[in-house]
Amino acid sequence: QVQFVESGGGLVQPGGSLRLSCVASLSIFKLLAMGWYRQAPGKQRELVAGMTPTGSTNYADSVKGRFTISRDNAKNTMYLQMNGLKPEDTAVYYCGAGPSSTLVSLWGQGTQVTVSS
């Protein structure tokens, strides 16, 4: 069973930046679609950024131009660089994997991101 460990969350002021990391216990990036998801209080979990096994990426409209998903296959690590953070980005962020970005079968434990002055 693959396990993920996320890190990098925290409290940041509006306009600030954070980089989230997701370390996988096995080499799966070239086998499964990966993605960053977030869930704010009272809302459904949503896809923030996804990456296919071949490296194609897609982003939610709300984060385009501000967030960047990337991965380091040698380190089994996926990243989410978040710039220009807004209060509405506040949520628990999860990394996930599955046959596609909408069919997630593996989840990390989540990391809290809070954007507030």
C-alpha positions as CSV (number, residue, x, y, z in Angstrom):
1,Q,0.0,0.0,0.0
2,V,1.4,3.4,-1.0
3,Q,1.5,6.0,1.6
4,F,1.9,9.8,1.3
5,V,3.4,12.3,3.7
6,E,2.5,15.9,3.0
7,S,4.3,18.9,4.5
8,G,4.8,22.6,4.0
9,G,1.5,24.0,5.2
10,G,1.2,26.8,7.6
11,L,0.0,30.3,8.2
12,V,0.9,33.0,5.6
13,Q,-0.3,36.5,4.9
14,P,-2.2,37.4,1.8
15,G,0.1,37.6,-1.2
16,G,2.6,35.3,0.4
17,S,3.9,31.9,-0.8
18,L,4.2,28.4,0.4
19,R,5.5,25.2,-1.1
20,L,3.8,21.9,-0.3
21,S,5.6,18.6,-0.6
22,C,4.1,15.1,-0.9
23,V,6.5,12.2,-0.5
24,A,5.3,8.8,-1.7
25,S,6.5,5.6,-0.2
26,L,6.7,3.9,-3.6
27,S,7.6,5.0,-7.1
28,I,4.2,5.6,-8.6
29,F,4.3,8.9,-10.4
30,K,4.8,7.3,-13.8
31,L,2.0,4.8,-13.1
32,L,-0.8,6.9,-11.6
33,A,-2.3,10.3,-12.1
34,M,-1.3,12.5,-9.1
35,G,-2.9,15.7,-7.8
36,W,-3.3,18.2,-5.1
37,Y,-6.7,18.7,-3.7
38,R,-8.1,21.0,-1.0
39,Q,-11.1,21.0,1.3
40,A,-12.3,24.1,3.1
41,P,-14.7,24.0,6.0
42,G,-18.2,23.2,4.9
43,K,-17.1,22.6,1.3
44,Q,-16.4,19.6,-0.9
45,R,-12.9,18.5,-1.6
46,E,-11.8,19.9,-5.0
47,L,-9.0,19.4,-7.4
48,V,-6.4,22.2,-7.3
49,A,-3.8,20.8,-9.7
50,G,-3.3,17.5,-11.4
51,M,-0.5,15.7,-13.2
52,T,-0.7,12.7,-15.5
53,P,1.9,9.9,-15.6
54,T,3.4,11.6,-18.7
55,G,3.7,14.9,-16.9
56,S,0.8,16.9,-18.4
57,T,-0.7,19.3,-15.9
58,N,-4.1,20.9,-15.3
59,Y,-5.3,23.5,-12.8
60,A,-8.4,24.8,-11.3
61,D,-9.4,28.1,-12.8
62,S,-9.1,29.7,-9.4
63,V,-5.4,29.0,-9.1
64,K,-4.2,29.3,-12.7
65,G,-1.1,31.5,-12.9
66,R,-0.5,31.4,-9.1
67,F,0.1,27.7,-8.4
68,T,2.5,25.2,-10.0
69,I,2.5,21.5,-9.6
70,S,5.7,19.6,-10.2
71,R,7.4,16.3,-9.3
72,D,10.8,14.8,-8.7
73,N,10.7,11.2,-9.8
74,A,14.0,10.3,-8.2
75,K,12.8,11.6,-4.8
76,N,9.2,10.2,-5.2
77,T,8.1,13.7,-4.3
78,M,5.4,15.9,-5.7
79,Y,5.3,19.7,-5.0
80,L,2.8,22.5,-5.1
81,Q,4.3,25.9,-5.3
82,M,1.7,28.4,-4.3
83,N,2.2,32.1,-4.9
84,G,0.0,35.1,-4.5
85,L,-2.0,33.3,-1.8
86,K,-5.5,34.6,-1.0
87,P,-7.7,34.1,2.1
88,E,-10.0,31.9,-0.1
89,D,-7.1,29.5,-0.6
90,T,-7.4,28.5,3.1
91,A,-8.1,24.8,3.3
92,V,-6.6,21.4,4.2
93,Y,-4.5,20.4,1.2
94,Y,-4.2,16.7,0.3
95,C,-2.1,14.8,-2.2
96,G,-3.9,12.0,-4.0
97,A,-3.4,9.4,-6.7
98,G,-5.5,7.2,-8.9
99,P,-6.3,6.1,-12.4
100,S,-7.2,9.8,-13.1
101,S,-7.4,13.0,-11.2
102,T,-11.2,12.4,-10.7
103,L,-10.8,8.8,-9.6
104,V,-8.6,9.1,-6.5
105,S,-8.0,5.9,-4.5
106,L,-5.0,7.0,-2.4
107,W,-4.9,10.0,-0.1
108,G,-2.4,11.6,2.1
109,Q,-3.2,12.9,5.6
110,G,-3.4,16.5,4.6
111,T,-1.7,19.7,5.6
112,Q,-3.4,22.9,6.7
113,V,-2.9,26.1,4.8
114,T,-4.2,29.3,6.3
115,V,-4.0,32.6,4.6
116,S,-4.8,35.5,6.9
117,S,-3.5,38.8,8.0
